[in-house]
Amino acid sequence: MAAAPQPVYWLGNDTLRVSAALFALPKSVVVLQGGEQKQRYCTDTDLLFRQESFFHWSFGVTEPDCYGAIEVDSGKSILFVPKLPESYATWMGEFLSFFFYCNVVTFVFLFLQRGQNTDSGSICHEASFEGISGCFSVRPCSRLLKTDMELEVLRYTNRISSEAHKVVMKQVKPGNREYEMESLFQHYCYTKGGMRHTSYTCICGTGNNSSVLHYGHAGAPNDKVINDGDMCLFDMGGEYYCYSSDITCSFPANGKFTANQRAIYEAVLKSSRTVMTAIKPGVKWTDMHRLADRVHLEELLKIGIVKGSVDDMMKVHLGSVFMPHGLGHLLGIDVHDVGGYPEGTERIPEPGLRSLRMGRLVQERMVLTVEPGIYFINHLLDKALADPTQSCFINSQVLARFRGFGGVRIEDDIAVTGTGVELLTCVPRTVEEIEAFMADSDKTFSPVVCSEKL
């Protein structure tokens, strides 16, 4: 008798088929509470539901208001689903058969998922229901290292999101509004990749807005008109089956780099590629951040924005004036995935490094972002110019040419291999590739192959 087919998650057409075997767990017994369907403030309008990450990682269930238990030693998984009212069938559609499935099991020990996300500081809540008191609790299961099937999904999210970025690069032109580019990206990810969610709020900063690190929020909602000569910084990533991507492309709106734009862009690109060449199992992520800072300062010295000894600049943390954020972070079911600061690992309280989202040694099967950037943020520049320990290294006359420039960020997603990295992102990256790609509206151009080994 043939074995029953393995269930898969699949949205049809050319979207990725994901086997339910993706959610096999290491030895443990867990009880989890899934995400809850919520309404907008005091109304009865549902917010678009997205499953809680640990519950998705454990069960692969996309529906809200569920509980689950797994006895991993025996391989027994139990899904507790809500008992829905009869009216559900009228308003929401036919009942799914597993909604009526319920099982009861007695555990000698009941392990509850609870712990702090050391990146965000938020707590993942343990399951809570009547009669659960007195059960034993443990820290959250590790999502740090990715399985082969998880890597397959992350390759997919990167491939679709990379193509969406390329569509935006083809279509952008002066006179557009930033939100039109956001809409193009989301449309491609949804129609071609089945991605109903983006991994985070899209950042579509142009001109000086490209120096606003978290642009796109409610107070700055991607609504500026794109001008001829603007630098674009588009940080957008699609999400499939709760797995994220996180990609930033920077390029001139008119398709041609000015001398200043080229100088800053190539400085960041050199930093990106230098860091990716250095990444391998065992290196300190904090050292990779410092390496990016050093390359930036060396290149800014060549441009003439800074002067003096790079070693001395590093001692006064001058790099953080131009890159105040961290080099990159873990990526997975959450765009800022958990596990960056395990117990006993403290953040380094230095400018720049205190914003770094991981303090671990790099390990094989980690998936990380590498996102160096150089920004001209008036607030930080003014503070540096008022600080004699930093202002002595700044050539204020040359710097004045870059006021209002905005910023450049180059963000790629990588999977760490036994000897280096696998580049998951595939978009035009060099100045020559970008200009050729944006100039030719008819040809499809892929400068690198997805999942390239570096």
C-alpha positions in Angstrom: 0.0 0.0 0.0 1.4 3.4 -1.0 2.3 5.9 1.7 0.1 8.9 2.0 1.6 12.0 0.1 3.5 14.5 2.3 1.3 17.6 2.8 2.7 20.8 1.2 2.1 24.5 1.3 1.7 25.8 -2.2 -0.1 28.8 -3.8 -0.3 27.5 -7.3 1.3 28.7 -10.5 5.1 29.0 -10.2 5.1 29.6 -6.4 7.3 27.3 -4.2 6.0 24.0 -2.8 7.1 23.7 0.8 7.0 20.3 2.5 5.4 20.0 5.9 8.6 18.2 6.9 10.2 21.6 7.2 8.7 21.9 10.6 10.4 18.8 12.2 11.8 19.8 15.6 14.9 18.6 17.6 14.2 16.5 20.8 11.8 18.4 23.1 8.2 18.6 24.1 6.5 22.0 23.5 3.2 23.7 23.9 2.6 26.8 21.9 -0.1 29.4 21.4 -0.6 30.7 17.9 -1.3 34.2 16.8 -4.6 35.8 17.5 -6.9 37.4 15.0 -7.2 41.1 16.0 -9.4 44.0 15.0 -8.5 47.5 14.2 -8.9 49.4 17.4 -12.6 49.3 18.6 -14.1 48.2 15.3 -15.0 44.8 13.8 -12.6 45.3 10.9 -10.0 42.5 10.9 -6.3 43.3 10.5 -4.5 41.2 8.0 -3.4 38.1 10.0 0.1 36.8 10.1 1.0 33.8 12.2 3.2 34.1 15.3 6.7 33.2 14.3 7.5 30.4 16.8 4.1 28.8 16.2 4.7 28.9 12.4 8.2 27.4 12.8 6.8 24.6 14.9 3.5 23.7 13.0 3.4 25.5 9.7 -0.2 26.6 10.4 -1.4 29.9 8.8 -4.8 30.1 10.5 -5.3 32.2 13.7 -6.3 31.3 17.3 -4.8 27.8 17.5 -2.8 26.0 20.1 -0.4 23.2 19.5 1.6 20.5 21.3 4.5 18.4 20.1 5.9 15.3 21.7 9.0 15.1 19.6 10.3 11.8 21.0 7.3 10.0 19.7 6.8 12.2 16.7 3.2 13.0 17.9 1.9 16.5 17.0 -1.4 17.7 18.2 -3.1 20.8 16.8 -5.8 22.5 18.9 -8.0 24.6 16.7 -10.8 26.9 17.8 -14.4 25.7 17.9 -16.1 28.0 15.4 -19.7 29.1 15.5 -22.1 28.0 12.9 -22.3 31.5 11.5 -18.6 31.1 10.3 -19.8 29.0 7.3 -22.1 31.9 6.3 -19.6 34.8 6.6 -16.2 33.2 6.3 -16.6 30.1 4.1 -16.9 26.4 4.6 -15.4 24.8 7.7 -12.0 23.0 7.1 -12.1 19.5 8.4 -9.1 19.9 10.8 -11.0 22.6 12.7 -13.1 19.8 14.2 -10.0 17.7 15.2 -9.2 17.8 18.8 -6.9 15.5 20.8 -6.1 15.3 24.5 -2.8 14.1 25.8 -1.2 13.8 29.3 2.4 14.9 29.7 4.8 14.0 32.5 6.5 17.4 31.7 4.9 20.2 29.8 7.5 22.6 28.2 6.2 26.1 27.4 7.7 28.4 24.9 8.6 31.7 26.7 11.6 34.0 26.5 12.9 37.3 25.5 13.9 38.3 22.0 17.2 39.8 22.9 17.2 41.8 19.7 13.9 43.6 20.1 13.6 43.2 23.9 10.0 41.9 23.5 8.8 38.7 25.2 7.4 35.8 23.3 4.4 34.7 25.3 3.9 31.2 26.6 0.6 29.4 26.0 -2.0 30.4 28.5 -5.3 28.7 29.2 -7.3 27.4 32.2 -5.6 24.5 34.0 -2.1 25.1 32.7 -0.7 26.3 36.0 2.1 24.3 37.5 3.7 23.3 34.2 7.4 23.4 33.6 8.9 26.2 31.4 12.0 26.4 29.2 13.6 29.0 27.0 12.5 29.3 23.3 13.7 26.7 20.8 16.6 27.9 18.6 15.8 29.2 15.2 19.5 30.2 14.7 20.6 27.7 12.2 18.6 26.9 9.1 17.7 23.5 7.7 18.0 22.6 4.0 14.3 23.2 3.5 14.4 26.5 5.3 17.3 27.6 3.0 15.2 26.6 0.0 12.4 28.9 1.1 14.8 31.7 1.8 16.4 31.3 -1.6 12.9 31.6 -3.1 12.0 34.8 -1.1 15.2 36.3 -2.3 14.7 35.3 -5.9 11.2 36.8 -6.1 12.2 39.9 -4.2 15.3 40.4 -6.3 13.2 40.3 -9.5 10.7 42.7 -7.9 13.5 45.2 -7.2 14.6 44.9 -10.8 11.1 45.7 -12.0 11.2 48.8 -9.9 14.6 49.8 -11.3 13.2 49.4 -14.8 10.1 51.6 -14.1 11.4 54.4 -11.8 11.7 57.8 -13.4 11.6 61.4 -12.2 8.1 62.6 -11.6 7.0 59.3 -10.0 6.1 59.3 -6.3 8.0 57.0 -4.0 4.8 55.0 -3.1 4.4 54.1 -6.7 7.6 52.2 -6.5 6.5 50.5 -3.3 3.3 49.5 -5.0 5.2 48.0 -8.0 7.3 46.0 -5.7 4.4 44.6 -3.7 2.4 43.9 -6.9 5.2 41.8 -8.4 5.8 39.9 -5.1 2.1 39.0 -4.8 1.3 38.2 -8.4 4.5 36.3 -9.2 5.5 35.0 -5.8 2.3 34.5 -3.8 3.6 36.9 -1.2 0.7 38.6 0.5 2.9 40.1 3.2 6.1 42.1 2.9 8.7 41.3 5.6 8.6 44.9 7.0 7.3 48.3 6.0 8.9 49.2 2.7 11.5 52.0 2.6 11.4 54.0 -0.6 13.6 57.0 0.2 14.8 59.4 -2.6 16.9 62.5 -2.4 17.5 63.5 1.2 15.0 60.9 2.3 17.5 58.2 1.5 19.4 59.2 4.6 16.3 58.5 6.8 17.2 55.0 8.1 13.6 53.8 8.8 11.8 56.0 6.2 8.4 54.8 5.1 6.7 54.9 8.5 3.3 56.6 9.1 5.0 60.0 9.6 7.0 59.7 6.3 4.9 57.4 4.1 6.9 57.2 0.9 5.1 60.1 -0.6 7.8 62.4 -2.0 7.9 63.2 -5.7 11.1 61.7 -7.2 13.3 64.3 -8.8 15.8 64.1 -11.6 19.2 63.6 -10.0 17.8 62.0 -6.8 19.6 59.0 -5.3 17.0 56.3 -4.6 17.4 53.9 -1.6 14.8 51.2 -1.8 14.8 48.7 1.1 12.0 46.1 0.5 11.6 42.4 1.0 8.8 40.0 0.3 7.7 37.2 2.7 6.5 33.7 1.7 5.0 31.3 4.2 6.4 33.6 7.0 10.0 33.4 5.7 11.5 36.8 5.0 13.9 38.6 2.7 15.6 41.9 3.2 17.1 43.6 0.2 18.3 47.2 -0.4 19.1 48.7 -3.8 20.6 52.2 -4.2 20.7 53.9 -7.6 20.1 57.2 -9.3 16.5 57.9 -10.3 17.6 58.9 -13.8 19.8 55.9 -14.3 23.1 57.8 -14.5 25.5 58.3 -11.5 27.0 61.7 -10.9 30.6 61.8 -9.9 29.7 62.2 -6.2 27.0 59.5 -6.3 29.5 57.1 -7.9 32.1 57.8 -5.3 29.9 57.1 -2.4 28.2 54.1 -4.0 31.5 52.4 -4.9 32.8 53.0 -1.3 29.8 51.1 0.0 30.0 48.4 -2.6 33.7 47.9 -1.7 32.7 47.6 2.0 30.0 45.1 1.1 32.2 42.8 -1.0 35.2 43.1 1.4 33.0 42.0 4.3 31.3 39.1 2.4 34.8 37.8 1.3 35.8 37.8 5.0 32.8 36.0 6.4 33.2 32.4 7.3 32.4 30.2 10.3 34.2 31.4 13.5 34.6 35.1 12.7 33.2 37.6 15.1 30.2 39.5 13.7 31.4 42.6 15.6 34.7 42.4 13.7 32.8 42.4 10.5 31.1 45.6 11.5 34.4 47.2 12.4 35.8 46.0 9.0 32.9 47.8 7.2 33.6 51.0 9.2 37.3 50.9 8.3 36.6 50.4 4.6 34.2 53.3 4.6 36.7 55.6 6.3 39.5 54.6 3.9 37.2 55.4 0.9 35.9 58.7 2.4 39.6 59.6 2.9 40.2 59.1 -0.8 37.1 61.3 -1.6 38.4 64.0 0.7 35.5 64.1 3.1 37.7 63.0 6.0 41.4 63.5 6.7 44.1 62.1 8.9 44.8 58.6 10.2 42.1 56.0 9.8 43.3 54.2 12.9 42.8 57.4 14.9 39.4 57.9 13.3 38.4 54.4 14.4 39.4 55.2 18.0 36.8 58.0 18.1 34.2 56.0 16.3 34.0 58.3 13.3 32.6 55.5 11.2 29.3 55.7 13.2 28.8 59.2 12.0 28.3 57.9 8.5 26.9 54.4 9.4 25.0 54.7 12.7 23.3 51.3 12.3 24.7 47.8 12.6 26.2 45.9 9.7 23.5 43.3 9.5 21.3 40.8 11.4 19.9 37.3 11.4 17.2 36.5 8.9 14.5 33.8 8.9 10.9 33.7 9.9 11.3 37.2 11.2 13.3 39.8 9.3 15.2 40.5 12.4 15.4 36.9 13.5 15.9 35.9 17.1 19.1 34.5 18.7 21.6 37.3 18.1 22.5 37.8 21.8 22.5 34.5 23.7 22.8 34.5 27.5 26.2 35.7 28.5 26.8 37.8 25.3 26.5 41.5 25.9 26.1 44.3 23.4 29.2 46.5 23.0 28.1 50.0 24.1 30.0 51.9 21.4 28.4 54.1 18.7 27.4 51.9 15.8 28.1 48.6 17.6 25.4 49.2 20.1 22.9 49.0 17.3 24.4 45.7 16.0 21.7 43.0 16.2 24.0 40.1 16.7 27.0 39.5 18.9 27.7 35.9 18.1 30.5 34.2 16.2 29.3 33.4 12.7 28.2 29.8 12.2 27.5 27.6 9.2 23.8 27.6 8.3 23.2 31.1 9.7 21.3 33.4 7.3 22.4 37.0 7.7 22.0 40.4 6.0 25.1 42.3 5.0 24.0 46.0 4.7 26.7 48.6 5.0 25.8 52.2 4.2 27.1 55.7 4.1 24.6 58.5 5.0 24.8 62.2 5.3 22.5 62.8 8.2 22.5 66.5 9.3 21.9 65.7 12.9 24.9 63.4 13.2 27.1 65.6 11.0 26.4 68.6 13.2 27.1 66.7 16.3 30.5 65.5 14.9 31.5 69.0 13.8 30.7 70.2 17.3 32.9 67.5 18.9 36.6 68.4 18.7 37.7 64.7 18.9 35.8 64.0 15.6 35.7 67.4 13.8 39.5 67.4 13.5 39.1 64.5 11.0 36.4 66.1 8.9 37.0 68.4 5.9 34.0 70.6 6.2 34.4 72.2 2.8 34.3 68.9 1.0 31.5 67.7 3.3 29.4 70.7 2.3 29.1 69.3 -1.2 27.3 66.2 0.2 24.8 68.0 2.4 21.4 66.9 1.1 22.9 64.0 -0.8 21.0 61.4 1.2 22.6 58.0 1.6 23.6 54.7 0.0 22.9 51.3 1.4 23.7 48.0 -0.3 21.9 45.1 1.4 22.3 41.4 0.5 21.1 38.3 2.2 23.6 35.5 2.6 23.7 31.9 3.9 26.9 31.0 5.7 28.6 27.8 4.3 31.4 25.7 5.6 34.0 27.9 3.9 32.3 31.2 3.2 28.9 32.5 2.1 26.2 31.8 -0.4 24.8 35.0 -1.9 21.0 34.7 -2.0 20.3 38.1 -3.5 20.6 38.6 -7.3 20.3 42.2 -8.5 22.6 44.6 -10.5 25.3 45.8 -8.1 28.2 47.6 -9.9 27.8 51.1 -11.3 28.2 49.7 -14.8 25.6 46.9 -14.3 23.1 49.4 -12.8 23.5 51.9 -15.6 23.3 49.3 -18.4 20.3 47.6 -16.8 18.3 50.9 -16.3 19.2 52.1 -19.8 17.9 49.0 -21.6 14.2 48.7 -21.0 13.8 45.6 -23.2 16.3 43.1 -22.0 16.3 41.0 -18.8 19.6 41.4 -17.0 20.9 39.3 -14.2 24.5 40.2 -13.3 24.9 37.4 -10.9 23.3 34.0 -10.4 21.0 33.5 -7.4 22.6 31.5 -4.7 26.1 32.4 -6.0 28.9 31.0 -3.8 31.5 33.7 -2.8 
